[in-house]
Amino acid sequence: MAWSSSNRRAGLPSNWDTIRRRILARDGHQCTTTMRDGGRCPTITGLEVDHIGDRTDHTDTNLQTLCTWHHKRKTAGESGAARRRRPRECRARPAEAHPGLR
């Protein structure tokens, strides 16, 4: 994620780096996603600390370690769900008259 174009970091506590290191150590510096075979994702590089639920809750129980791929996948799923919850009229473009009928 490009922090230069995001204001998300502004909402993090001043001790975020300490919290991040603690969560990474707790999770064994490995992605916590459970794979189909029941094992954990083997990725140990490109790790990010993700908020499981509320983005303003920075407690250890609301944080998990995800690899970049699984973090992007989770975020995309959450974004799609949020878009589907919006009323239809907010999502649709206004109807335009056909140019030949004007």
N, C-alpha and C positions, 0 to 999 in steps of 0.2 A: 504494500500500500504506500502510495506517495504521500508522505506527511506534509509536504509543501503545499498540497492542494486540499488538505483536510484540516478541519478544526477539531477533530476528535481528540487529539492529544491535550487540548486545553481543558477537557473535562476530566482528565486523569489526576489523581492526587500527586502532590509534590514528591512523595516517596515511591512513585510507580516503579522505578528501576529496582528498588529493594524488593518490592512485592513480586515483580516479574521474576527476579532471580530465585526467590523463595518458591514460587509455583513451579518453575522449571526444575528445580532440585527435587521438590516433592514428587513430581511426575517422572523422575528419572531421566530428564532431558530426552524425552521421547514423546511422540504424538500419542494422545490417549484414545484416539478413535479405535473402536472395536471392529475388526474385519469380519467377513463372513465365516471364516474358519474359527472364530472365537478368540483369536490372538489380537494383539495390538498392532497398529500400523508400525512398520519397522523404521519409519523416517526419524532420523536424529539430527537432521540439519534443516535450516530454514524454519525454525520453530517460533511460534507466536503464542502469546497468552491471550486467551479469548474469554469474554464474558459469556457464561452459559445462558443467563437470563438478562436481568436488569443491568443496563450499561452503567448505571450510577452506583451499583453495589460492587464494591471492590474487595469483599471478603473472600477468604480462601475457598469457601464452599461454592462460590459463584464463578470461580475461575478455573480454566483448564488449559493444558498445553495442546496445541494443534499445529500440524505442519501447514505450510502455506496453502497447499492444495486443498486439504480438508477445511481450512478456515475460509477460503474463497467459496467452496461448495456450500458450507453452512450459511454464509452471508448471502449468497445468491438465493438460497431457499427461503431465508427469512424475508428478503426483499420481495420475492415473488408472492409470498403469502400476504405481505403488507399491501401490495398492489391489488391483489384479489379482494381484499377486505374493503377497498375504497368503493364508493358508489359508482355504478356504471357511468352515470353522466359526467363524473369527474375524469374518467378514463378515455371516453370516446371523443373524437374530434367532432366539431359541429358539422352538420350536414351542409354540403355546398350544392348550389344549383348547377346543373350541367351547363357548360359554356354555350352549348347550342340552343338552350332553352331560355336564355336571357333576353 
